[in-house]
Amino acid sequence: MSDEPTANTAKKRIDFYQKPSISSIIPPSDQTISTVAGNGNDNSNLTLSKVVGTNYLVDGISIRINNKLTEFFHDIRTYWIQTIDQQLVKPISERSRVYYNYENQITSNISKLHTDKLENLLPGFGYIAVAFMTGSIITKRRSNVVIKFALPLVLSGIAFKYALPSTFNNTIDSLYNNVEKKIVSDEFLRKQTLYWNNLTQLNSRLKEKLNKATIFINGNYHSAVTLIKDWTGLNV
């Protein structure tokens, strides 16, 4: 007999080094597979899934998700997020907005008043403070209250005019415009018109009352004179 393998023997050989197909065993990494569906007829698995949650394979890892527990933690997280937002974040944001608006208003007003960049504000305010304190020292032993309050203001105003002339003029103009706006504002004119109408109505009512009183007095006087003439026969 020959030692060469026959054709039937070659067909029956098995390749022990071939790569096995495991696609049906290991799920793809980008899919989530629920294992409950495969065991749908098993009552014990259904009971277990209700208690500890449904078993899922996520990226090849077996996890269980309990819907009740997930909703519980979701509600707690939502409650605390809303509470922190209402009690902490919003008040801080509101106060920060008010502060930034106030700061922006101050800086814009200062920039409008301080138009001459050659004027140094810090030394100028130092001169103003020294002038104010000088006036306070001069009037310290004075008994006149008007002089005691007026002299520091006058000296500080003179120092302001001397040290920061452009800023002083802009400040005076700004104060004048604000006062003028308040005087000629619509609210002021409306109040003025209301007061004038009330005064006019009061004057009309007083005239009406005075005329009625005059008519009443004259009528009673003539009636009294006529009665005296009739009763006494005197020529009154």
NULO-324124 format. One record per residue (C-alpha): x, y, z; residue number from 1; residue in three letters. Coordinates in nm, 2 decimals. Each point is the difference from the previous one (the first is absolute). Layout:
<sites>
X/Y/Z/nr/rest
X/Y/Z/NUM/Ala
...
</sites>
This chain:
<sites>
X/Y/Z/nr/rest
0.00/0.00/0.00/1/Met
0.11/0.35/-0.07/2/Ser
0.06/0.25/0.28/3/Asp
-0.14/0.30/-0.20/4/Glu
-0.33/0.13/0.12/5/Pro
-0.30/-0.06/-0.21/6/Thr
-0.24/0.26/-0.12/7/Ala
-0.26/-0.10/0.25/8/Asn
0.25/0.03/0.28/9/Thr
0.10/0.35/-0.10/10/Ala
-0.36/0.12/-0.01/11/Lys
-0.05/-0.13/0.36/12/Lys
0.29/0.19/0.14/13/Arg
-0.08/0.28/0.25/14/Ile
0.19/0.32/0.03/15/Asp
0.06/0.05/0.37/16/Phe
0.16/0.35/-0.05/17/Tyr
-0.29/0.18/-0.16/18/Gln
-0.15/0.30/0.18/19/Lys
-0.33/-0.07/0.16/20/Pro
-0.31/0.22/-0.08/21/Ser
-0.10/0.17/0.33/22/Ile
-0.23/0.26/-0.15/23/Ser
-0.30/-0.19/0.13/24/Ser
0.15/-0.02/0.35/25/Ile
0.14/0.35/0.07/26/Ile
-0.23/0.29/-0.08/27/Pro
0.13/0.30/-0.20/28/Pro
0.14/0.28/0.22/29/Ser
-0.23/0.27/-0.13/30/Asp
-0.33/-0.19/0.08/31/Gln
-0.19/-0.05/0.32/32/Thr
-0.17/-0.34/0.04/33/Ile
-0.27/-0.09/0.25/34/Ser
0.03/-0.36/0.12/35/Thr
-0.35/-0.01/0.14/36/Val
-0.16/-0.06/-0.34/37/Ala
0.19/-0.32/-0.04/38/Gly
-0.13/-0.13/0.33/39/Asn
-0.35/0.14/-0.04/40/Gly
-0.15/-0.34/0.09/41/Asn
0.19/-0.03/0.33/42/Asp
-0.21/0.13/0.28/43/Asn
0.29/0.01/0.24/44/Ser
0.20/0.23/-0.23/45/Asn
-0.30/0.23/-0.04/46/Leu
-0.04/0.03/0.38/47/Thr
0.37/0.07/0.04/48/Leu
-0.01/0.27/-0.27/49/Ser
-0.29/0.17/0.18/50/Lys
0.19/0.00/0.33/51/Val
0.36/0.09/-0.10/52/Val
-0.06/0.13/-0.35/53/Gly
0.03/-0.10/-0.35/54/Thr
0.33/-0.16/-0.11/55/Asn
0.17/0.18/-0.29/56/Tyr
0.32/-0.06/-0.18/57/Leu
0.17/0.33/-0.07/58/Val
0.34/-0.01/-0.18/59/Asp
0.03/-0.36/0.10/60/Gly
-0.07/0.07/0.37/61/Ile
-0.30/-0.14/0.18/62/Ser
-0.19/0.27/0.20/63/Ile
-0.34/0.01/0.17/64/Arg
-0.22/0.31/-0.01/65/Ile
-0.29/0.05/0.24/66/Asn
-0.24/0.25/-0.14/67/Asn
-0.15/0.09/0.34/68/Lys
0.34/0.06/0.15/69/Leu
0.11/0.20/-0.30/70/Thr
-0.31/0.22/0.02/71/Glu
0.06/0.05/0.38/72/Phe
0.35/0.13/-0.04/73/Phe
-0.10/0.20/-0.31/74/His
-0.28/0.18/0.21/75/Asp
0.25/0.06/0.29/76/Ile
0.26/0.14/-0.24/77/Arg
-0.26/0.22/-0.18/78/Thr
-0.13/0.13/0.34/79/Tyr
0.34/0.10/0.13/80/Trp
0.10/0.16/-0.33/81/Ile
-0.32/0.21/-0.01/82/Gln
0.04/0.09/0.37/83/Thr
0.36/0.11/-0.04/84/Ile
-0.09/0.19/-0.31/85/Asp
-0.29/0.19/0.17/86/Gln
0.17/0.05/0.34/87/Gln
0.36/0.06/-0.09/88/Leu
0.07/0.05/-0.37/89/Val
-0.28/0.24/-0.09/90/Lys
0.05/0.23/0.31/91/Pro
0.38/0.02/-0.07/92/Ile
-0.06/0.07/-0.36/93/Ser
-0.25/0.27/0.08/94/Glu
0.23/0.17/0.26/95/Arg
0.29/-0.03/-0.25/96/Ser
-0.21/0.17/-0.27/97/Arg
-0.10/0.28/0.23/98/Val
0.36/0.05/0.11/99/Tyr
0.14/0.00/-0.36/100/Tyr
-0.27/0.24/-0.11/101/Asn
0.08/0.23/0.29/102/Tyr
0.37/-0.02/-0.07/103/Glu
-0.06/0.06/-0.37/104/Asn
-0.21/0.31/0.09/105/Gln
0.27/0.14/0.22/106/Ile
0.28/-0.06/-0.25/107/Thr
-0.20/0.15/-0.28/108/Ser
-0.08/0.31/0.21/109/Asn
0.36/0.04/0.10/110/Ile
0.11/-0.04/-0.36/111/Ser
-0.25/0.27/-0.10/112/Lys
0.12/0.24/0.27/113/Leu
0.37/-0.07/-0.04/114/His
0.05/0.09/-0.36/115/Thr
0.35/0.16/0.04/116/Asp
0.25/-0.29/0.03/117/Lys
0.27/0.25/0.11/118/Leu
-0.18/0.05/0.33/119/Glu
0.11/-0.25/0.26/120/Asn
-0.30/-0.10/0.22/121/Leu
0.19/-0.13/0.29/122/Leu
0.21/0.31/0.08/123/Pro
-0.30/0.22/-0.08/124/Gly
-0.22/-0.18/0.25/125/Phe
0.29/0.02/0.25/126/Gly
0.00/0.38/-0.04/127/Tyr
-0.38/0.01/0.05/128/Ile
0.02/-0.21/0.32/129/Ala
0.28/0.22/0.14/130/Val
-0.21/0.32/-0.08/131/Ala
-0.31/-0.15/0.17/132/Phe
0.20/-0.10/0.31/133/Met
0.16/0.35/0.01/134/Thr
-0.35/0.16/0.00/135/Gly
-0.10/-0.24/0.28/136/Ser
0.30/0.09/0.21/137/Ile
-0.06/0.38/-0.06/138/Ile
-0.36/-0.02/0.11/139/Thr
0.05/-0.25/0.28/140/Lys
-0.03/0.27/0.28/141/Arg
-0.27/0.20/-0.18/142/Arg
-0.35/0.00/0.14/143/Ser
-0.17/0.10/-0.32/144/Asn
-0.14/-0.32/-0.15/145/Val
-0.04/0.15/-0.35/146/Val
0.37/0.10/-0.02/147/Ile
0.10/-0.33/0.15/148/Lys
-0.16/-0.20/-0.28/149/Phe
0.04/0.25/-0.28/150/Ala
0.37/0.08/0.02/151/Leu
0.13/-0.36/-0.05/152/Pro
-0.23/-0.03/-0.30/153/Leu
0.11/0.33/-0.15/154/Val
0.37/-0.08/0.05/155/Leu
-0.04/-0.35/-0.15/156/Ser
-0.19/0.14/-0.29/157/Gly
0.28/0.25/-0.07/158/Ile
0.26/-0.27/0.02/159/Ala
-0.22/-0.22/-0.24/160/Phe
-0.02/0.29/-0.24/161/Lys
0.37/0.07/0.02/162/Tyr
0.13/-0.36/-0.01/163/Ala
-0.25/-0.16/-0.25/164/Leu
-0.15/0.29/-0.20/165/Pro
-0.14/-0.22/-0.29/166/Ser
-0.15/-0.25/0.24/167/Thr
-0.14/0.28/0.21/168/Phe
-0.17/0.16/-0.30/169/Asn
-0.14/-0.33/-0.12/170/Asn
-0.13/-0.08/0.35/171/Thr
-0.18/0.34/0.03/172/Ile
-0.15/-0.05/-0.35/173/Asp
-0.12/-0.35/0.09/174/Ser
-0.16/0.12/0.33/175/Leu
-0.17/0.29/-0.19/176/Tyr
-0.14/-0.23/-0.27/177/Asn
-0.13/-0.25/0.26/178/Asn
-0.17/0.27/0.20/179/Val
-0.14/0.15/-0.32/180/Glu
-0.13/-0.34/-0.12/181/Lys
-0.17/-0.05/0.34/182/Lys
-0.16/0.35/-0.01/183/Ile
-0.13/-0.02/-0.36/184/Val
-0.08/-0.37/0.01/185/Ser
-0.34/-0.13/-0.10/186/Asp
-0.07/-0.11/0.36/187/Glu
0.08/0.34/0.14/188/Phe
-0.22/0.17/-0.27/189/Leu
-0.28/-0.24/0.07/190/Arg
0.01/0.06/0.37/191/Lys
0.02/0.38/-0.06/192/Gln
-0.30/-0.02/-0.23/193/Thr
-0.19/-0.20/0.26/194/Leu
0.08/0.24/0.28/195/Tyr
-0.10/0.30/-0.22/196/Trp
-0.34/-0.17/-0.09/197/Asn
-0.07/-0.08/0.36/198/Asn
0.09/0.36/0.10/199/Leu
-0.23/0.14/-0.27/200/Thr
-0.29/-0.23/0.10/201/Gln
0.05/0.11/0.37/202/Leu
-0.01/0.36/-0.10/203/Asn
-0.32/-0.06/-0.20/204/Ser
-0.16/-0.18/0.29/205/Arg
0.10/0.28/0.24/206/Leu
-0.16/0.26/-0.23/207/Lys
-0.31/-0.20/-0.03/208/Glu
-0.03/-0.04/0.38/209/Lys
0.07/0.37/0.04/210/Leu
-0.27/0.10/-0.24/211/Asn
-0.25/-0.23/0.16/212/Lys
0.09/0.14/0.34/213/Ala
-0.04/0.36/-0.13/214/Thr
-0.34/-0.07/-0.15/215/Ile
-0.11/-0.18/0.32/216/Phe
0.11/0.30/0.22/217/Ile
-0.16/0.26/-0.22/218/Asn
-0.33/-0.19/-0.02/219/Gly
-0.01/-0.04/0.38/220/Asn
0.09/0.37/0.05/221/Tyr
-0.28/0.12/-0.22/222/His
-0.24/-0.24/0.16/223/Ser
0.09/0.12/0.34/224/Ala
-0.03/0.37/-0.10/225/Val
-0.34/-0.06/-0.15/226/Thr
-0.11/-0.19/0.31/227/Leu
0.11/0.29/0.23/228/Ile
-0.18/0.25/-0.22/229/Lys
-0.32/-0.20/0.01/230/Asp
0.00/-0.06/0.37/231/Trp
0.14/0.33/0.13/232/Thr
-0.10/0.25/-0.27/233/Gly
0.34/0.14/0.01/234/Leu
0.18/0.12/-0.31/235/Asn
0.32/-0.21/0.01/236/Val
</sites>
